[in-house]
Amino acid sequence: MPELRVTPGRYRGRTCLYVTLPGGRAAAWYDRESGQVSLVLDEYRAEVLAALAPYLTGEPAVGPPPVPTPAELALLTLHPDDDLAPNRPGEALHATLAAIPASRFRRAPRRAALTALTAQEVLGAELDTLEGAGWRVLHAVPLPGGGYIGHLLIGPAGVLSVRTLYAGKRRVRIADPLVTTGRGQPEPQLRWARHEAERASLALATAVRPVLGIVGAAGVDPVRRGAAGRGGTGPRTAPGSAVLVRDGGQTGVRLLRDGEVGGLAGLGGVLKPADVDSLYATARDRRTWLRV
């Protein structure tokens, strides 16, 4: 009897478990909400039910799968090692922390990685709540050269590439493209966010809007264009607000603070559900990102 592999995933916006053969071919999936086991390979019925036994609640309904959409067909042929959907928020940083030895000489790199991980976990948990509003979320999307996109959102309002910044209860001052946290050194966070969105746009062949997610800020002070150097600033943001920062003709970057993510649920008018599913199927395939 072949040893089948059970991995978590999403099917039509619902949590499910995929059962695959050793070579990666899908044999079935189990929809936890409906209790339905959809068999792709009926000859492996007994093996599939044995693999799913620890996860079943009650007596499942077992039968052929519903007629799949083209996007679902693509997922059925996706090898588990190429599937980005199971990635946790901050997945790439877990590997980074494991590679840094715990010694007094490496305290600064470990502290930087831990704070970045905190930001991605906090914001990622909030972003995951959008799935009930028709959004699909991917975390730690790998890019060639060792980089990654912290979070990728695909939903009714389009595709958003989210970069995270941990503020640690300090004020954040923005003078596009620079972002200063407390008394730290300014960093071109908005430029980096735009660059990540551009790479995502190339990979997915669609428009991707950049977002800077700010976690744990005491406040955010955006500087009006042309006012930097004269001491002028724009209005300070309060919880629940969002600011669109622009630099000439460049793409605007949306600022999103933790606690504001729910506001994205009401946005729409860009992608239909079928388009969301199709783009999500493309984005969750690791091979999609090899060409950027």
N, C-alpha and C positions, 0 to 999 in steps of 0.2 A: 504494500500500500504506500503510495507516495506521501511524503511529509508536506502537508499543505501549510501555507502561511496566512495568518489572519492579521490584517492591518486596518486601522480606522480610516474613514474617509467621509465624503459627503455625497449624497445622491438626491438630486432635485431639491437641494437646500436642507436636507435632513441628515442627521448623523446615521452612519451605517458602518458595517464591517465588511471588508472585501476579503474573499478567500481566493488565493492564487496558488497555482502549481509551482514547483521548485524553479521552473524556468521563467516565471513571471506571468504566465497566461492566467487570465481570470477564470475561475470555475463557478463562482457564485458571489452574491452579496446578501447581507442580512440587514433589513430595515428595522431598527429597534422600535420605532414608533408604531409601525403597523404590524410587527411580528411576522413579516413576510420574508421567506428565504427564496430569492430569485436564482434559479439554477441556470447557468449558462451551459455547463457541461453535465447533462443528466447522468452520464455514466459514472460520475464521481459523487452521486447522491449520498451514499453511505459515508464516504470519506469527508465530505463537506459537513454533514451533520455531526460527525465525530469531532471535527476541528472546532465547530461552533458551540459544542455542548457546554463549555464553561460560561458562555455568554448568553445563552438562551434563557428567556423568562417565559415559562409556560410552554404549551405545545405550539410550535410555529406552523404557519401555512407554507407549504413548499410547492413550488411550481415554476413554470417558465417566466422569465422577466418580461415586463411590459415592453412594447416596441420602443427601442431607444432612439433618441435624437442623434444627429451626426456628432454632436459634442460628446454625448455619452458613449458612442461607439469608439471615439478616440480614447476615452478614459479606460475602456475595457482592454485596450491593447497597451496601456502604459505600464511599464515595469515599475514595481514598488520602489526601487532604488532611484528612479527618475521622478517620483511623485513628491512635489513640495508641499502638498496639502497637510501632511502630518507635522510639519515644522512648528515648534513652539515659538512664541515670541522670544527673541534673543537667542535663537538656536545657534547662530554662528559664534556668539560670545561665550557660550558654554564650552565650546571647543577651545577658544582663546584662553579662558581661565584655566582649563585643564593643562594647557601647555606652559603656563607661567609657574615656575617653582615658588612655593611658599617660603620665601626667605626675606630678611630685612632689606636686602638689596633690591628686591622686586616689589616692594610695597606700593610704590607709586603706580606702576603699570597695572597691578591687581586692583588698586582702588579705582583707577579710571575705568577698567573693564567692568567692575562691579556696579559703579554708578550708571554706566551706559546700559547694563543689563537691567537694572532697576527701572530705568525709564522705558525700555522696550517692553518689559513685562507689565508695567502699570498701564501703559497706553494700549498695548496689544490686547489685554483683557477687556478693555472698554470697546475696542474695535470689533472684537468677536461678537459683542452683543448686537451688532448691526445685521447679522445674518438673518434675523427674524424680519427685517425690513427689506429683504431682497438683495442684500449685498453679499459678496463673496470676499473673503479675506485670506491673504497669504502672508506668512511671516518669513523673515530672513531669506529673501530671494537672492541666490548667489549670482555674482557677476564675474566675468573673466578678470584675472589679475588679483583675486583675493578680496574684492569688495563685495558689498551686498546692499540690497534695498531692505530697510528695516521692516516695512509693512507695505503691502500693495492691496488697495481696495478697488473692487470692480462692482459697480452697481448702477441703479437707475440714473445717478447724476454723472456717470462716466467712470474713468479710471483715475485713481489718485495714488501717487507715490509719496509715502510718508517717512520723513526723516525725524528722529527723536532727539531731544535735548533735555538733559536733566539739570534743573535749576537749583535744587537743594535749598528751597525757601529763600532764595535771593531774587532781586529784581533783575529783569532781563531788558536790556536796551538795544533797540534795533535801528541801525543806520544802513540801509540796504547797500551792499550785500553783507555787511558785518553785523554780528550779533555778539553782545558783551553780557556775560553773566556775572553779576556782582562786581567784584574788583578784578576779575580775570582778564586775560588778554582777548581782544576782539578776534573772532573767527568768521570766515566767510561762509557761514552756515546756509544762507539763502542761495549762494552760488552752488554749493554742494547739492542742495535740494533740487535746484533746477537741472544740474548735470545728471543726477540719478533719474529724474523724470524723462529727460531726453533719451537716456539709454533704454528706459522702459518703453518709450514710444517707438524706438527703432525695433526693439524685439517684438512688440505686439502689433506693429503697423497700425497704430491708432493714437489719437491724442491722449496724453497723460499729463495731469496737472500736479505740480509739486505742492507739498504740504510740509510745514515744519511743526511737529508736535512738541509742545513745551510742557514738561512734567514738573510739578512742585514749585512753580514760580510764585514769589510774593507779589509780583505784578509785572506787566509787560508795557514798556514805553517805546512805541514806534516813533521814529524821527521823520518828520515831513521832509520830502525830497527838496533839497535846496536849503533846508534849515540847519543841517549839520554844520558845525563850525560857528554858528551864530547863537548856539544854545537853545534853539527852538525845538520843541518836540510836539508830536501829535497828541491826541487824547490818550490817557492811560486806559488799558483794557481792563474790564471787570470780568469776573467769571460769567461764562455764557456768551461772551462776545467773540468775534473773529475779525481779523484785519487782513485786508488784501494789500500786500506790499508790492509796489511796481518800480521798475528801474527803466525809464525810457520806454522803448518798445518791447522790452523783454517780458517773458511770461510772468504773471503775478504769482506770488507764493502765498498760499493761505496759511495763516497762523491758527493753530488749534491747541488749546490748553486742555489738560486732563479735566474731565468733568463736562466738557463741551461736546464730546463725541456724539451724544444722542441727537444733537442738532442736525447731523448729516442724514438722519433717517428720513427726514421730510423732503430732502432734495431729490429732484428727478428731472424727467423731460429730455434725457440724452440717449439712454440705452433701453431697448426692450428686453424683457426677460430672456428671450432666446439669444440675443446678442451678449448678454451678461454671461450666460452659460457657455457660449462658444469661446469668448475671451478668457474665461476662467479655465476652461479645458486647455487652452493654449498656454496660459501663464503658469499653470501648475506643473508643466512638463519642464524639467531641468534643462533639457536640450534646447528649448526655446531661447535660453539666455546665453548660449555659447557664442552667438554671432554678434554680441555687442561689447 
